[in-house]
């Protein structure tokens, strides 16, 4: 039977390992299968939540998911990779083939514009001279914790023209009850290959910022209308969650 309304899912988890396991279980039960008409793996099948919120109360407890001994599936990430991803998030380094990196948008944002003086109409990067991570830290340290303005933006209006626009768009922050919390929005998000490393790296960023501000480390609440599994990982998800079937909707 065809759905009439979106089916939001909420996951309340203790740590990242718990969040990932619950999300895998829920998407196999409540995900929507469709064919990708534009984006990564165009023409392939994708299993996706209509909308999901994931609350992780203690993300520092277990930063990466664990695969139980005896399961013949690879771990989705490891701490060496997450530590490298932290470098990616906190520096503006990018290659010539990259339109952007999350780190560039966070700490060394640039706007790419066409140079009217160039006869070939080539584009150049115009620095915005803002490090959002340091600005948020300084905002809390100098203006106090009672603000809703300490948000870091990844997305730009021009991203709609990119072949591969950023998946992570916003990192909102809040200090409440003596802790720094992150509220994340992903427009699209690979649950198997992306979620574990993304959350692990962002948790390390949050810990760094909390230390700099002088508060405790808090929760992560992630929101997405595009958290998904590509069809190549459906069997992996079933093995990890001990499920034998995928509920097609």
C-alpha positions as protocol buffer text, in pm:
chain_id: "A"
residue {
  index: 1
  type: UNK
  ca { x: 0 y: 0 z: 0 }
}
residue {
  index: 2
  type: UNK
  ca { x: 136 y: 340 z: -100 }
}
residue {
  index: 3
  type: UNK
  ca { x: 206 y: 580 z: 184 }
}
residue {
  index: 4
  type: UNK
  ca { x: 5 y: 900 z: 207 }
}
residue {
  index: 5
  type: UNK
  ca { x: 220 y: 1081 z: 462 }
}
residue {
  index: 6
  type: UNK
  ca { x: 587 y: 1096 z: 555 }
}
residue {
  index: 7
  type: UNK
  ca { x: 689 y: 861 z: 833 }
}
residue {
  index: 8
  type: UNK
  ca { x: 927 y: 1041 z: 1073 }
}
residue {
  index: 9
  type: UNK
  ca { x: 1147 y: 823 z: 1295 }
}
residue {
  index: 10
  type: UNK
  ca { x: 1310 y: 928 z: 1621 }
}
residue {
  index: 11
  type: UNK
  ca { x: 1604 y: 740 z: 1772 }
}
residue {
  index: 12
  type: UNK
  ca { x: 1715 y: 799 z: 2129 }
}
residue {
  index: 13
  type: UNK
  ca { x: 2062 y: 650 z: 2179 }
}
residue {
  index: 14
  type: UNK
  ca { x: 2324 y: 637 z: 2451 }
}
residue {
  index: 15
  type: UNK
  ca { x: 2641 y: 650 z: 2238 }
}
residue {
  index: 16
  type: UNK
  ca { x: 2744 y: 639 z: 1871 }
}
residue {
  index: 17
  type: UNK
  ca { x: 2756 y: 260 z: 1859 }
}
residue {
  index: 18
  type: UNK
  ca { x: 2401 y: 242 z: 1995 }
}
residue {
  index: 19
  type: UNK
  ca { x: 2281 y: 513 z: 1754 }
}
residue {
  index: 20
  type: UNK
  ca { x: 2425 y: 338 z: 1449 }
}
residue {
  index: 21
  type: UNK
  ca { x: 2280 y: -1 z: 1546 }
}
residue {
  index: 22
  type: UNK
  ca { x: 1935 y: 146 z: 1611 }
}
residue {
  index: 23
  type: UNK
  ca { x: 1942 y: 343 z: 1286 }
}
residue {
  index: 24
  type: UNK
  ca { x: 2031 y: 31 z: 1087 }
}
residue {
  index: 25
  type: UNK
  ca { x: 1749 y: -161 z: 1253 }
}
residue {
  index: 26
  type: UNK
  ca { x: 1494 y: 114 z: 1196 }
}
residue {
  index: 27
  type: UNK
  ca { x: 1582 y: 179 z: 832 }
}
residue {
  index: 28
  type: UNK
  ca { x: 1543 y: -190 z: 745 }
}
residue {
  index: 29
  type: UNK
  ca { x: 1195 y: -169 z: 898 }
}
residue {
  index: 30
  type: UNK
  ca { x: 1081 y: 179 z: 795 }
}
residue {
  index: 31
  type: UNK
  ca { x: 1298 y: 283 z: 500 }
}
residue {
  index: 32
  type: UNK
  ca { x: 1163 y: 376 z: 158 }
}
residue {
  index: 33
  type: UNK
  ca { x: 1320 y: 213 z: -149 }
}
residue {
  index: 34
  type: UNK
  ca { x: 1359 y: 423 z: -461 }
}
residue {
  index: 35
  type: UNK
  ca { x: 1581 y: 464 z: -768 }
}
residue {
  index: 36
  type: UNK
  ca { x: 1833 y: 749 z: -757 }
}
residue {
  index: 37
  type: UNK
  ca { x: 1769 y: 987 z: -1047 }
}
residue {
  index: 38
  type: UNK
  ca { x: 2051 y: 1226 z: -958 }
}
residue {
  index: 39
  type: UNK
  ca { x: 2340 y: 1194 z: -714 }
}
residue {
  index: 40
  type: UNK
  ca { x: 2584 y: 928 z: -605 }
}
residue {
  index: 41
  type: UNK
  ca { x: 2516 y: 583 z: -759 }
}
residue {
  index: 42
  type: UNK
  ca { x: 2266 y: 730 z: -1006 }
}
residue {
  index: 43
  type: UNK
  ca { x: 2036 y: 461 z: -1140 }
}
residue {
  index: 44
  type: UNK
  ca { x: 2087 y: 236 z: -837 }
}
residue {
  index: 45
  type: UNK
  ca { x: 1848 y: 160 z: -551 }
}
residue {
  index: 46
  type: UNK
  ca { x: 1858 y: 341 z: -219 }
}
residue {
  index: 47
  type: UNK
  ca { x: 1681 y: 266 z: 111 }
}
residue {
  index: 48
  type: UNK
  ca { x: 1606 y: 590 z: 294 }
}
residue {
  index: 49
  type: UNK
  ca { x: 1423 y: 732 z: 594 }
}
residue {
  index: 50
  type: UNK
  ca { x: 1150 y: 984 z: 509 }
}
residue {
  index: 51
  type: UNK
  ca { x: 1283 y: 1192 z: 799 }
}
residue {
  index: 52
  type: UNK
  ca { x: 1488 y: 1099 z: 1104 }
}
residue {
  index: 53
  type: UNK
  ca { x: 1616 y: 1257 z: 1423 }
}
residue {
  index: 54
  type: UNK
  ca { x: 1891 y: 1084 z: 1619 }
}
residue {
  index: 55
  type: UNK
  ca { x: 1974 y: 1192 z: 1973 }
}
residue {
  index: 56
  type: UNK
  ca { x: 2306 y: 1069 z: 2112 }
}
residue {
  index: 57
  type: UNK
  ca { x: 2330 y: 1142 z: 2484 }
}
residue {
  index: 58
  type: UNK
  ca { x: 2694 y: 1039 z: 2544 }
}
residue {
  index: 59
  type: UNK
  ca { x: 2875 y: 1051 z: 2208 }
}
residue {
  index: 60
  type: UNK
  ca { x: 3213 y: 1057 z: 2383 }
}
residue {
  index: 61
  type: UNK
  ca { x: 3150 y: 718 z: 2544 }
}
residue {
  index: 62
  type: UNK
  ca { x: 3196 y: 513 z: 2226 }
}
residue {
  index: 63
  type: UNK
  ca { x: 3293 y: 739 z: 1935 }
}
residue {
  index: 64
  type: UNK
  ca { x: 3288 y: 471 z: 1664 }
}
residue {
  index: 65
  type: UNK
  ca { x: 3057 y: 172 z: 1608 }
}
residue {
  index: 66
  type: UNK
  ca { x: 3184 y: -173 z: 1702 }
}
residue {
  index: 67
  type: UNK
  ca { x: 3138 y: -495 z: 1510 }
}
residue {
  index: 68
  type: UNK
  ca { x: 3094 y: -793 z: 1747 }
}
residue {
  index: 69
  type: UNK
  ca { x: 3354 y: -1067 z: 1728 }
}
residue {
  index: 70
  type: UNK
  ca { x: 3257 y: -1345 z: 1493 }
}
residue {
  index: 71
  type: UNK
  ca { x: 3059 y: -1129 z: 1248 }
}
residue {
  index: 72
  type: UNK
  ca { x: 3209 y: -1162 z: 902 }
}
residue {
  index: 73
  type: UNK
  ca { x: 3161 y: -798 z: 804 }
}
residue {
  index: 74
  type: UNK
  ca { x: 3409 y: -510 z: 798 }
}
residue {
  index: 75
  type: UNK
  ca { x: 3400 y: -228 z: 1052 }
}
residue {
  index: 76
  type: UNK
  ca { x: 3258 y: 90 z: 893 }
}
residue {
  index: 77
  type: UNK
  ca { x: 3546 y: 302 z: 1027 }
}
residue {
  index: 78
  type: UNK
  ca { x: 3829 y: 309 z: 1280 }
}
residue {
  index: 79
  type: UNK
  ca { x: 3988 y: 567 z: 1510 }
}
residue {
  index: 80
  type: UNK
  ca { x: 4283 y: 630 z: 1276 }
}
residue {
  index: 81
  type: UNK
  ca { x: 4041 y: 732 z: 1004 }
}
residue {
  index: 82
  type: UNK
  ca { x: 3835 y: 945 z: 1243 }
}
residue {
  index: 83
  type: UNK
  ca { x: 4149 y: 1123 z: 1365 }
}
residue {
  index: 84
  type: UNK
  ca { x: 4238 y: 1197 z: 1002 }
}
residue {
  index: 85
  type: UNK
  ca { x: 3883 y: 1317 z: 943 }
}
residue {
  index: 86
  type: UNK
  ca { x: 3926 y: 1560 z: 1233 }
}
residue {
  index: 87
  type: UNK
  ca { x: 4216 y: 1719 z: 1042 }
}
residue {
  index: 88
  type: UNK
  ca { x: 3984 y: 1744 z: 739 }
}
residue {
  index: 89
  type: UNK
  ca { x: 3724 y: 1926 z: 949 }
}
residue {
  index: 90
  type: UNK
  ca { x: 3958 y: 2177 z: 1115 }
}
residue {
  index: 91
  type: UNK
  ca { x: 4177 y: 2287 z: 822 }
}
residue {
  index: 92
  type: UNK
  ca { x: 4098 y: 2459 z: 495 }
}
residue {
  index: 93
  type: UNK
  ca { x: 4321 y: 2233 z: 286 }
}
residue {
  index: 94
  type: UNK
  ca { x: 4169 y: 2104 z: -36 }
}
residue {
  index: 95
  type: UNK
  ca { x: 4292 y: 1961 z: -365 }
}
residue {
  index: 96
  type: UNK
  ca { x: 4257 y: 2121 z: -707 }
}
residue {
  index: 97
  type: UNK
  ca { x: 3983 y: 1873 z: -796 }
}
residue {
  index: 98
  type: UNK
  ca { x: 3769 y: 1954 z: -490 }
}
residue {
  index: 99
  type: UNK
  ca { x: 3503 y: 2226 z: -507 }
}
residue {
  index: 100
  type: UNK
  ca { x: 3503 y: 2250 z: -128 }
}
residue {
  index: 101
  type: UNK
  ca { x: 3577 y: 2060 z: 192 }
}
residue {
  index: 102
  type: UNK
  ca { x: 3384 y: 2081 z: 518 }
}
residue {
  index: 103
  type: UNK
  ca { x: 3699 y: 2214 z: 680 }
}
residue {
  index: 104
  type: UNK
  ca { x: 3736 y: 2491 z: 424 }
}
residue {
  index: 105
  type: UNK
  ca { x: 3377 y: 2599 z: 478 }
}
residue {
  index: 106
  type: UNK
  ca { x: 3424 y: 2595 z: 856 }
}
residue {
  index: 107
  type: UNK
  ca { x: 3762 y: 2764 z: 902 }
}
residue {
  index: 108
  type: UNK
  ca { x: 3861 y: 2928 z: 572 }
}
residue {
  index: 109
  type: UNK
  ca { x: 3543 y: 2986 z: 374 }
}
residue {
  index: 110
  type: UNK
  ca { x: 3567 y: 3115 z: 17 }
}
residue {
  index: 111
  type: UNK
  ca { x: 3317 y: 3217 z: -249 }
}
residue {
  index: 112
  type: UNK
  ca { x: 3398 y: 3108 z: -603 }
}
residue {
  index: 113
  type: UNK
  ca { x: 3319 y: 3378 z: -858 }
}
residue {
  index: 114
  type: UNK
  ca { x: 3391 y: 3431 z: -1225 }
}
residue {
  index: 115
  type: UNK
  ca { x: 3666 y: 3684 z: -1285 }
}
residue {
  index: 116
  type: UNK
  ca { x: 3523 y: 3951 z: -1524 }
}
residue {
  index: 117
  type: UNK
  ca { x: 3876 y: 4062 z: -1609 }
}
residue {
  index: 118
  type: UNK
  ca { x: 3975 y: 3716 z: -1728 }
}
residue {
  index: 119
  type: UNK
  ca { x: 3909 y: 3675 z: -2105 }
}
residue {
  index: 120
  type: UNK
  ca { x: 3845 y: 3303 z: -2051 }
}
residue {
  index: 121
  type: UNK
  ca { x: 3593 y: 3371 z: -1775 }
}
residue {
  index: 122
  type: UNK
  ca { x: 3779 y: 3154 z: -1526 }
}
residue {
  index: 123
  type: UNK
  ca { x: 3661 y: 3141 z: -1168 }
}
residue {
  index: 124
  type: UNK
  ca { x: 3859 y: 3246 z: -863 }
}
residue {
  index: 125
  type: UNK
  ca { x: 3811 y: 3200 z: -491 }
}
residue {
  index: 126
  type: UNK
  ca { x: 3727 y: 3508 z: -286 }
}
residue {
  index: 127
  type: UNK
  ca { x: 3817 y: 3456 z: 85 }
}
residue {
  index: 128
  type: UNK
  ca { x: 3549 y: 3550 z: 337 }
}
residue {
  index: 129
  type: UNK
  ca { x: 3808 y: 3585 z: 615 }
}
residue {
  index: 130
  type: UNK
  ca { x: 3610 y: 3399 z: 877 }
}
residue {
  index: 131
  type: UNK
  ca { x: 3692 y: 3097 z: 1090 }
}
residue {
  index: 132
  type: UNK
  ca { x: 3351 y: 2986 z: 1214 }
}
residue {
  index: 133
  type: UNK
  ca { x: 3488 y: 2746 z: 1474 }
}
residue {
  index: 134
  type: UNK
  ca { x: 3695 y: 3016 z: 1643 }
}
residue {
  index: 135
  type: UNK
  ca { x: 3416 y: 3272 z: 1607 }
}
residue {
  index: 136
  type: UNK
  ca { x: 3172 y: 3044 z: 1792 }
}
residue {
  index: 137
  type: UNK
  ca { x: 3427 y: 2977 z: 2064 }
}
residue {
  index: 138
  type: UNK
  ca { x: 3493 y: 3350 z: 2107 }
}
residue {
  index: 139
  type: UNK
  ca { x: 3122 y: 3432 z: 2099 }
}
residue {
  index: 140
  type: UNK
  ca { x: 3049 y: 3203 z: 2393 }
}
residue {
  index: 141
  type: UNK
  ca { x: 3357 y: 3316 z: 2585 }
}
residue {
  index: 142
  type: UNK
  ca { x: 3294 y: 3689 z: 2546 }
}
residue {
  index: 143
  type: UNK
  ca { x: 2914 y: 3713 z: 2527 }
}
residue {
  index: 144
  type: UNK
  ca { x: 2805 y: 3429 z: 2750 }
}
residue {
  index: 145
  type: UNK
  ca { x: 2601 y: 3118 z: 2685 }
}
residue {
  index: 146
  type: UNK
  ca { x: 2258 y: 3274 z: 2637 }
}
residue {
  index: 147
  type: UNK
  ca { x: 2248 y: 3299 z: 2259 }
}
residue {
  index: 148
  type: UNK
  ca { x: 2095 y: 3124 z: 1959 }
}
residue {
  index: 149
  type: UNK
  ca { x: 2338 y: 3284 z: 1713 }
}
residue {
  index: 150
  type: UNK
  ca { x: 2630 y: 3041 z: 1743 }
}
residue {
  index: 151
  type: UNK
  ca { x: 2567 y: 2841 z: 1426 }
}
residue {
  index: 152
  type: UNK
  ca { x: 2823 y: 2722 z: 1171 }
}
residue {
  index: 153
  type: UNK
  ca { x: 2713 y: 2693 z: 809 }
}
residue {
  index: 154
  type: UNK
  ca { x: 2856 y: 2455 z: 551 }
}
residue {
  index: 155
  type: UNK
  ca { x: 2612 y: 2519 z: 268 }
}
residue {
  index: 156
  type: UNK
  ca { x: 2606 y: 2814 z: 29 }
}
residue {
  index: 157
  type: UNK
  ca { x: 2332 y: 2913 z: -221 }
}
residue {
  index: 158
  type: UNK
  ca { x: 2566 y: 2838 z: -512 }
}
residue {
  index: 159
  type: UNK
  ca { x: 2600 y: 2475 z: -401 }
}
residue {
  index: 160
  type: UNK
  ca { x: 2280 y: 2392 z: -589 }
}
residue {
  index: 161
  type: UNK
  ca { x: 2488 y: 2413 z: -910 }
}
residue {
  index: 162
  type: UNK
  ca { x: 2749 y: 2161 z: -795 }
}
residue {
  index: 163
  type: UNK
  ca { x: 2746 y: 1801 z: -912 }
}
residue {
  index: 164
  type: UNK
  ca { x: 2821 y: 1692 z: -557 }
}
residue {
  index: 165
  type: UNK
  ca { x: 2693 y: 1956 z: -311 }
}
residue {
  index: 166
  type: UNK
  ca { x: 2775 y: 1923 z: 60 }
}
residue {
  index: 167
  type: UNK
  ca { x: 2575 y: 1664 z: 253 }
}
residue {
  index: 168
  type: UNK
  ca { x: 2633 y: 1831 z: 591 }
}
residue {
  index: 169
  type: UNK
  ca { x: 2475 y: 2177 z: 578 }
}
residue {
  index: 170
  type: UNK
  ca { x: 2452 y: 2312 z: 932 }
}
residue {
  index: 171
  type: UNK
  ca { x: 2625 y: 2265 z: 1266 }
}
residue {
  index: 172
  type: UNK
  ca { x: 2412 y: 2447 z: 1521 }
}
residue {
  index: 173
  type: UNK
  ca { x: 2537 y: 2475 z: 1877 }
}
residue {
  index: 174
  type: UNK
  ca { x: 2394 y: 2529 z: 2221 }
}
residue {
  index: 175
  type: UNK
  ca { x: 2537 y: 2554 z: 2569 }
}
residue {
  index: 176
  type: UNK
  ca { x: 2286 y: 2444 z: 2826 }
}
residue {
  index: 177
  type: UNK
  ca { x: 2323 y: 2280 z: 3167 }
}
residue {
  index: 178
  type: UNK
  ca { x: 2696 y: 2347 z: 3151 }
}
residue {
  index: 179
  type: UNK
  ca { x: 2752 y: 2144 z: 2833 }
}
residue {
  index: 180
  type: UNK
  ca { x: 2816 y: 2217 z: 2465 }
}
residue {
  index: 181
  type: UNK
  ca { x: 2568 y: 2040 z: 2237 }
}
residue {
  index: 182
  type: UNK
  ca { x: 2572 y: 2001 z: 1856 }
}
residue {
  index: 183
  type: UNK
  ca { x: 2258 y: 1997 z: 1640 }
}
residue {
  index: 184
  type: UNK
  ca { x: 2342 y: 1877 z: 1289 }
}
residue {
  index: 185
  type: UNK
  ca { x: 2151 y: 1881 z: 961 }
}
residue {
  index: 186
  type: UNK
  ca { x: 2245 y: 1650 z: 674 }
}
residue {
  index: 187
  type: UNK
  ca { x: 2055 y: 1687 z: 347 }
}
residue {
  index: 188
  type: UNK
  ca { x: 2182 y: 1339 z: 247 }
}
residue {
  index: 189
  type: UNK
  ca { x: 2377 y: 1090 z: 454 }
}
residue {
  index: 190
  type: UNK
  ca { x: 2515 y: 741 z: 392 }
}
residue {
  index: 191
  type: UNK
  ca { x: 2429 y: 543 z: 703 }
}
residue {
  index: 192
  type: UNK
  ca { x: 2684 y: 267 z: 644 }
}
residue {
  index: 193
  type: UNK
  ca { x: 2986 y: 450 z: 500 }
}
residue {
  index: 194
  type: UNK
  ca { x: 2937 y: 809 z: 616 }
}
residue {
  index: 195
  type: UNK
  ca { x: 2753 y: 825 z: 948 }
}
residue {
  index: 196
  type: UNK
  ca { x: 3019 y: 650 z: 1164 }
}
residue {
  index: 197
  type: UNK
  ca { x: 3311 y: 867 z: 1050 }
}
residue {
  index: 198
  type: UNK
  ca { x: 3108 y: 1189 z: 1029 }
}
residue {
  index: 199
  type: UNK
  ca { x: 2973 y: 1159 z: 1382 }
}
residue {
  index: 200
  type: UNK
  ca { x: 3309 y: 1049 z: 1519 }
}
residue {
  index: 201
  type: UNK
  ca { x: 3492 y: 1343 z: 1365 }
}
residue {
  index: 202
  type: UNK
  ca { x: 3228 y: 1598 z: 1463 }
}
residue {
  index: 203
  type: UNK
  ca { x: 3231 y: 1464 z: 1819 }
}
residue {
  index: 204
  type: UNK
  ca { x: 3606 y: 1534 z: 1836 }
}
residue {
  index: 205
  type: UNK
  ca { x: 3543 y: 1887 z: 1706 }
}
residue {
  index: 206
  type: UNK
  ca { x: 3279 y: 1934 z: 1977 }
}
residue {
  index: 207
  type: UNK
  ca { x: 3516 y: 1812 z: 2246 }
}
residue {
  index: 208
  type: UNK
  ca { x: 3783 y: 2054 z: 2126 }
}
residue {
  index: 209
  type: UNK
  ca { x: 3540 y: 2346 z: 2126 }
}
residue {
  index: 210
  type: UNK
  ca { x: 3401 y: 2258 z: 2471 }
}
residue {
  index: 211
  type: UNK
  ca { x: 3753 y: 2249 z: 2613 }
}
residue {
  index: 212
  type: UNK
  ca { x: 3834 y: 2587 z: 2457 }
}
residue {
  index: 213
  type: UNK
  ca { x: 3513 y: 2744 z: 2589 }
}
residue {
  index: 214
  type: UNK
  ca { x: 3555 y: 2589 z: 2932 }
}
residue {
  index: 215
  type: UNK
  ca { x: 3237 y: 2379 z: 2948 }
}
residue {
  index: 216
  type: UNK
  ca { x: 3162 y: 2008 z: 2951 }
}
residue {
  index: 217
  type: UNK
  ca { x: 3101 y: 1798 z: 2643 }
}
residue {
  index: 218
  type: UNK
  ca { x: 2733 y: 1742 z: 2564 }
}
residue {
  index: 219
  type: UNK
  ca { x: 2493 y: 1567 z: 2329 }
}
residue {
  index: 220
  type: UNK
  ca { x: 2461 y: 1538 z: 1953 }
}
residue {
  index: 221
  type: UNK
  ca { x: 2122 y: 1562 z: 1785 }
}
residue {
  index: 222
  type: UNK
  ca { x: 2135 y: 1483 z: 1414 }
}
residue {
  index: 223
  type: UNK
  ca { x: 1851 y: 1555 z: 1171 }
}
residue {
  index: 224
  type: UNK
  ca { x: 1817 y: 1433 z: 813 }
}
residue {
  index: 225
  type: UNK
  ca { x: 1559 y: 1377 z: 544 }
}
residue {
  index: 226
  type: UNK
  ca { x: 1816 y: 1176 z: 349 }
}
residue {
  index: 227
  type: UNK
  ca { x: 1977 y: 920 z: 580 }
}
residue {
  index: 228
  type: UNK
  ca { x: 2009 y: 613 z: 359 }
}
residue {
  index: 229
  type: UNK
  ca { x: 2165 y: 280 z: 273 }
}
residue {
  index: 230
  type: UNK
  ca { x: 2285 y: 202 z: -79 }
}
residue {
  index: 231
  type: UNK
  ca { x: 2177 y: -141 z: -200 }
}
residue {
  index: 232
  type: UNK
  ca { x: 2531 y: -282 z: -173 }
}
residue {
  index: 233
  type: UNK
  ca { x: 2512 y: -243 z: 207 }
}
residue {
  index: 234
  type: UNK
  ca { x: 2164 y: -387 z: 268 }
}
residue {
  index: 235
  type: UNK
  ca { x: 2297 y: -736 z: 338 }
}
residue {
  index: 236
  type: UNK
  ca { x: 2569 y: -593 z: 565 }
}
residue {
  index: 237
  type: UNK
  ca { x: 2303 y: -408 z: 765 }
}
residue {
  index: 238
  type: UNK
  ca { x: 2093 y: -724 z: 797 }
}
residue {
  index: 239
  type: UNK
  ca { x: 2391 y: -921 z: 927 }
}
residue {
  index: 240
  type: UNK
  ca { x: 2483 y: -650 z: 1179 }
}
residue {
  index: 241
  type: UNK
  ca { x: 2128 y: -629 z: 1314 }
}
residue {
  index: 242
  type: UNK
  ca { x: 2051 y: -1002 z: 1294 }
}
residue {
  index: 243
  type: UNK
  ca { x: 1758 y: -936 z: 1062 }
}
residue {
  index: 244
  type: UNK
  ca { x: 1674 y: -1178 z: 782 }
}
residue {
  index: 245
  type: UNK
  ca { x: 1442 y: -958 z: 578 }
}
residue {
  index: 246
  type: UNK
  ca { x: 1415 y: -607 z: 438 }
}
residue {
  index: 247
  type: UNK
  ca { x: 1068 y: -454 z: 460 }
}
residue {
  index: 248
  type: UNK
  ca { x: 1008 y: -298 z: 117 }
}
residue {
  index: 249
  type: UNK
  ca { x: 792 y: 16 z: 127 }
}
